[in-house]
Amino acid sequence: MSPASGTRAITNATLATCVGGRYGLLERGAVAIAGERIAWVGHSDALPALPRDTERLDVAGALVTPALTDCHTHLVFAGSRAREFERRVEGASYEDIARAGGGILATVRATREAGEEALLALAVARARALLAEGVTTIEVKSGYGLDLENELKLLRVARRVGQSLPVTVHTTLLAAHTVPPEHAGRADDYVDLVVEDILPAAAAEGLVDSVDAFCERIAFSPSQVRRIFERARQLGLPVRLHAEQLSDSRGAALAASFGALSADHLEHLHEDGAVAMARAGTVAVLLPGAFFFLRESRPPPVGLLRRHGVPIAVASDFNPGSSPLLSLRLAMLMGCTLFGLTPAEALAGVTVHACTALGLGAERGTLEPGKLADLVVWDASHPAELVAQFGTDRPRLILRRGQPVG
């Protein structure tokens, strides 16, 4: 039950504020919450006078961080691609499977056949698993419909996930995920459909918060992506891009030229792309789950990103084929063990930088006065514990907009 004044105070905490992309550790810290927002952050001994009915929680040194944000997921889909995993273990590549009609197209077939309620039930269960780890903001892409009716269906389901659970959902139109079977050999014609029909319809119905595309030799060329991004800009929608995952298509530089919120994957990123991203403020979203599951050998150039000051986010990339990873905590650990991130970079990557990658940095991602009170109290005493192990250190308390999530 909320206190009548809507005021809460968490005291005697180890705060990881994540301000500036660092731990921002404050021992014996306190956070005062008024309604949906953080009202004050500082040492417990300096906590200002609060209303008499303030709900107070002494956490005895426990760690408090901003709530986590998963800024790249493909949460809404039907069907299974477990057999493809067998093929990959036997030696087939991701591209081999895609060119044989598997991969994304296999999920498209199953998803087109599924009704909205069935898709919602599946997506809510997945989102609930992320929420249990302290994730209160989730980006959800379309991309398994690949026609007007089904892309809108997926975006509607994504919106409903945010209405069904105490999570904030950022919807991304990824109609340019791959060329659908009915447009085989006619990629430009399909881009026409995306630009002229799907994108405007999604915007008109208020279903889309950003626009994404897969810029790769098995998907869409830079010139095709440019057409989609130009239409998105006309509609006032920010863009992001699957870039440089399997080859260097110079997609990151293209994304940066449109002021993209993020460029994601980036295993084959060229220095020109990193420079362009730094100038544009485009966040690099690293996806270690796909790197691990596809048994890739070339990690993204983290040193290059650091050198040019590109903000680094980490996400699960949860999807049925290349990253069936429904744990942002495990993605954090993989970011450290596979890509060489520090624990501080991993935490910033799922808080402040992940929120920036969704255009939500002004509202979420750090423990600062004025921000929404999305935060987690952990059964841990130091933020490195969240990355150094997994399956433990579960949230003791999750607050979203100042209210407990239970």
C-alpha positions in Angstrom: 0.0 0.0 0.0 1.4 3.4 -0.9 1.8 6.0 1.8 -0.9 8.7 1.6 1.7 11.4 0.7 3.2 9.2 -2.0 6.6 9.6 -0.4 9.1 6.8 0.1 12.7 6.8 1.5 15.2 4.1 1.0 18.1 4.6 3.5 21.3 3.0 4.5 21.9 1.8 1.0 24.9 1.3 -1.3 23.9 3.5 -4.2 25.1 2.9 -7.7 23.8 6.1 -9.3 25.3 5.3 -12.8 25.6 9.1 -13.4 28.2 9.7 -16.1 28.3 6.0 -17.1 30.2 5.1 -14.0 29.2 3.3 -10.8 28.8 6.6 -9.0 29.0 4.6 -5.7 27.6 6.3 -2.6 27.8 4.3 0.7 25.2 4.8 3.4 23.2 6.5 0.7 19.5 7.4 0.6 16.9 8.0 -2.1 13.7 9.9 -1.4 10.8 9.4 -3.8 7.8 11.7 -4.2 5.1 10.1 -6.3 6.6 8.8 -9.5 9.9 10.6 -9.3 13.1 10.7 -7.4 13.1 13.8 -5.2 16.5 13.6 -3.5 19.7 11.5 -3.5 22.5 11.8 -0.9 23.9 10.4 2.3 21.4 9.0 4.8 22.6 11.3 7.5 21.7 14.3 5.4 18.2 13.1 4.4 15.9 16.2 4.5 12.7 16.3 6.6 10.0 14.2 5.0 6.2 14.0 5.5 5.2 12.1 8.7 3.6 9.2 6.7 6.7 8.6 4.5 7.3 4.9 4.0 10.9 4.3 5.1 13.0 1.3 4.2 16.4 0.7 5.8 18.1 -1.8 3.4 21.2 -2.4 5.7 23.8 -1.7 3.1 22.1 -3.4 0.2 22.9 -2.3 -3.4 20.4 0.0 -5.1 20.7 0.7 -8.8 18.5 2.2 -11.5 16.1 -0.4 -12.9 17.5 -2.3 -15.9 16.6 -1.5 -19.5 16.8 -4.2 -22.3 17.2 -1.9 -25.4 17.1 -4.6 -28.1 14.7 -7.5 -28.2 12.5 -9.4 -30.7 10.0 -10.4 -28.0 6.9 -11.0 -30.1 6.9 -14.1 -32.3 5.5 -17.7 -32.5 7.2 -21.0 -33.3 10.5 -22.6 -32.5 13.8 -22.9 -34.3 15.5 -25.5 -32.1 16.1 -27.7 -35.2 18.2 -24.9 -36.7 20.4 -25.1 -33.6 21.1 -28.7 -34.5 22.1 -27.7 -38.0 24.5 -25.1 -36.8 26.1 -27.5 -34.4 26.5 -29.9 -37.4 28.3 -27.1 -39.3 25.7 -25.0 -41.2 26.2 -21.2 -41.0 23.6 -18.7 -40.1 23.6 -17.5 -43.7 23.3 -21.1 -45.1 20.2 -21.6 -43.0 18.7 -18.3 -44.1 19.3 -18.9 -47.8 17.6 -22.3 -47.5 14.4 -20.7 -46.3 15.0 -21.1 -42.6 16.1 -18.4 -40.2 13.9 -15.4 -39.9 11.5 -16.6 -42.6 10.7 -19.7 -40.6 9.6 -17.5 -37.7 7.7 -15.3 -40.1 5.6 -18.3 -41.3 4.7 -19.3 -37.7 4.0 -15.7 -36.6 1.7 -14.9 -39.5 -0.4 -17.9 -38.6 -0.7 -17.0 -34.9 -3.5 -14.8 -33.6 -2.9 -11.7 -31.6 -4.0 -13.2 -28.3 -1.7 -16.1 -28.6 1.2 -13.8 -29.5 0.4 -11.6 -26.5 0.4 -14.6 -24.1 3.8 -15.7 -25.3 5.2 -12.2 -25.2 3.9 -11.4 -21.7 5.5 -14.6 -20.3 8.8 -13.5 -21.8 8.6 -10.0 -20.6 7.7 -11.3 -17.1 11.0 -13.2 -17.0 12.9 -10.0 -17.8 10.9 -8.1 -15.2 11.8 -10.7 -12.6 15.5 -9.7 -13.2 14.8 -6.0 -12.5 14.1 -5.0 -16.1 11.4 -2.3 -16.2 12.0 -0.9 -19.7 12.0 -3.1 -22.8 12.4 -2.3 -26.5 10.3 -4.6 -28.6 10.8 -4.9 -32.4 8.4 -6.1 -35.1 10.0 -7.9 -38.0 8.3 -11.3 -38.1 5.3 -10.1 -40.0 6.8 -8.5 -43.1 3.5 -7.3 -44.5 1.2 -4.5 -43.5 -1.4 -6.6 -41.6 1.1 -8.6 -39.6 3.6 -5.9 -38.9 0.9 -3.8 -37.3 -0.3 -6.9 -35.5 3.1 -7.3 -33.9 3.3 -3.7 -32.9 -0.2 -3.8 -31.3 0.9 -6.8 -29.3 4.0 -5.0 -28.2 2.0 -2.1 -27.0 -0.3 -4.5 -25.1 2.6 -6.0 -23.3 3.2 -2.6 -21.7 -0.5 -2.5 -20.7 -0.4 -6.0 -19.2 2.7 -5.7 -17.0 4.4 -2.9 -15.0 7.0 -2.3 -17.8 7.6 0.5 -20.2 7.7 -0.8 -23.8 9.4 1.1 -26.6 8.2 -0.2 -29.9 10.4 -0.4 -33.0 9.2 -1.1 -36.5 11.6 -3.6 -38.1 9.7 -4.3 -41.3 13.1 -4.3 -43.1 14.2 -7.4 -41.3 14.4 -9.6 -44.4 12.7 -9.9 -47.7 9.4 -11.8 -47.3 8.9 -14.9 -49.6 6.2 -13.2 -51.7 8.8 -10.6 -52.7 11.7 -13.0 -53.2 14.1 -11.5 -55.8 12.3 -8.1 -55.6 13.8 -6.4 -52.5 13.3 -3.0 -54.0 9.6 -3.6 -54.4 9.4 -4.7 -50.8 11.2 -1.5 -49.7 8.5 0.4 -51.6 5.8 -1.4 -49.5 7.7 -0.5 -46.3 8.1 3.1 -47.3 4.7 3.8 -48.9 2.4 1.6 -46.7 3.8 -0.1 -43.6 5.7 2.8 -42.1 3.1 5.5 -42.6 0.3 3.2 -41.3 2.2 2.3 -38.2 3.0 6.0 -37.5 -0.6 7.0 -38.2 -1.9 4.5 -35.6 0.7 5.6 -33.0 2.2 2.1 -32.8 5.8 2.9 -33.5 8.4 4.8 -31.4 11.4 4.2 -33.7 12.4 2.5 -37.0 15.0 -0.2 -37.5 16.5 -2.1 -40.4 18.9 -5.0 -41.0 21.7 -3.7 -43.2 23.5 -6.8 -44.4 24.3 -8.8 -47.5 21.5 -11.3 -46.7 19.0 -8.5 -45.9 19.0 -4.9 -47.1 21.6 -2.7 -48.8 22.7 0.7 -47.5 20.8 2.4 -50.4 17.6 0.6 -49.5 18.0 1.4 -45.8 18.6 5.0 -46.7 15.2 5.1 -48.4 13.5 3.8 -45.3 15.4 6.2 -43.0 14.4 9.1 -45.2 10.8 8.2 -44.9 11.1 7.8 -41.1 12.7 11.2 -40.9 9.7 12.7 -42.8 7.4 11.1 -40.3 9.4 12.4 -37.4 10.5 9.0 -36.2 14.0 8.3 -34.8 16.0 5.4 -36.3 18.4 2.6 -35.2 20.2 0.0 -37.3 21.3 -3.6 -37.2 24.8 -2.9 -38.5 28.1 -4.6 -39.2 27.0 -8.0 -37.7 28.2 -10.3 -40.4 30.2 -8.0 -42.7 31.3 -4.4 -43.0 28.5 -2.7 -44.9 29.3 0.8 -43.5 25.9 0.7 -41.9 27.0 2.4 -38.7 28.2 5.5 -40.6 24.9 5.5 -42.5 22.9 5.3 -39.3 25.0 8.1 -37.7 24.3 10.3 -40.7 20.6 10.2 -39.7 21.4 10.8 -36.1 20.4 7.3 -35.2 19.7 6.5 -31.6 21.8 3.3 -31.9 23.7 1.0 -34.1 23.6 -2.6 -32.9 25.9 -5.7 -33.2 28.9 -4.0 -34.8 31.3 -7.0 -34.9 32.7 -5.7 -38.2 32.7 -2.0 -37.3 35.2 0.1 -39.2 36.9 3.1 -37.5 35.1 5.5 -39.8 31.8 4.2 -38.4 33.0 4.7 -34.8 34.0 8.2 -35.5 30.7 9.0 -37.1 28.8 7.4 -34.2 30.7 9.5 -31.7 30.0 12.7 -33.6 26.3 11.9 -33.8 25.9 10.6 -30.3 24.7 7.2 -31.6 24.9 4.5 -28.9 26.7 1.2 -29.7 24.4 -1.6 -28.6 26.4 -4.8 -28.1 24.6 -8.2 -28.3 26.8 -10.9 -26.8 24.0 -13.5 -26.9 24.0 -13.6 -30.7 27.8 -13.6 -30.8 27.9 -16.6 -28.4 25.0 -18.6 -29.9 26.2 -18.2 -33.5 29.7 -19.1 -32.4 31.2 -16.0 -33.9 34.9 -15.4 -33.6 35.2 -11.6 -34.2 34.0 -9.6 -31.3 33.0 -5.9 -31.7 35.9 -3.5 -31.3 35.3 -2.3 -27.8 38.7 -0.6 -27.7 37.8 1.4 -30.8 34.5 2.5 -29.2 36.2 3.5 -26.0 38.9 5.4 -27.9 36.3 7.5 -29.7 34.0 7.9 -26.7 31.0 6.0 -28.2 28.5 5.2 -25.4 28.2 1.4 -25.1 24.9 -0.4 -24.2 24.3 -4.1 -23.7 21.1 -5.9 -24.6 19.8 -9.5 -24.7 18.7 -9.5 -28.4 16.2 -12.1 -27.3 14.9 -13.9 -30.5 14.1 -17.4 -31.5 17.0 -18.0 -33.8 20.3 -16.3 -33.1 19.9 -15.2 -29.4 17.4 -17.2 -27.4 18.7 -15.4 -24.3 16.0 -14.3 -21.9 18.3 -12.9 -19.3 19.8 -9.4 -19.4 21.9 -10.3 -16.4 23.6 -13.1 -18.4 24.1 -10.7 -21.3 25.9 -8.4 -18.9 28.3 -11.2 -17.9 28.8 -12.2 -21.5 29.6 -8.6 -22.3 32.5 -8.8 -19.8 33.7 -12.3 -20.5 33.4 -12.3 -24.3 33.8 -8.7 -25.2 36.1 -7.4 -22.5 33.7 -4.9 -20.9 34.3 -3.9 -17.3 31.6 -4.5 -14.8 31.0 -0.8 -14.6 30.6 -0.6 -18.4 28.2 -3.5 -18.3 26.0 -1.9 -15.6 26.1 1.4 -17.5 25.2 -0.5 -20.6 21.9 -1.7 -19.2 21.0 1.5 -17.4 22.1 5.0 -18.5 23.4 4.1 -22.0 20.5 1.6 -22.7 18.0 4.4 -21.9 19.9 6.8 -24.2 19.7 4.2 -27.0 15.9 4.4 -26.7 15.8 8.2 -26.5 14.7 7.9 -22.8 17.8 9.2 -21.1 16.2 12.3 -19.8 13.7 10.3 -17.8 15.4 7.0 -16.8 18.7 5.2 -16.3 20.3 7.0 -13.4 19.5 7.8 -9.8 19.1 11.5 -9.9 16.5 14.0 -8.6 13.8 14.5 -11.3 14.2 11.1 -12.9 11.4 8.5 -12.8 11.7 6.3 -9.7 12.5 3.1 -11.6 15.1 1.4 -9.3 16.1 -2.0 -7.9 17.2 -3.0 -4.4 19.5 -6.1 -4.8 20.6 -8.8 -2.5 24.1 -7.6 -3.1 26.5 -5.1 -1.6 28.5 -4.0 -4.7 27.5 -3.6 -8.3 30.3 -6.0 -9.5 28.3 -8.8 -8.0 25.6 -8.3 -10.6 28.0 -9.2 -13.3 30.5 -11.6 -11.7 27.8 -14.3 -11.3 24.4 -15.1 -12.6 21.4 -17.0 -11.2 21.9 -15.3 -7.9 21.6 -11.8 -6.4 18.0 -11.5 -7.4 16.1 -8.2 -6.8 14.9 -7.7 -3.3 12.6 -4.9 -4.4 11.7 -3.5 -7.8 10.1 0.0 -8.0 8.6 1.3 -11.2 7.4 4.9 -11.2 7.8 4.7 -7.4 5.5 1.7 -6.9 6.6 -1.8 -6.0 6.5 -4.4 -8.6 5.2 -7.7 -7.3 
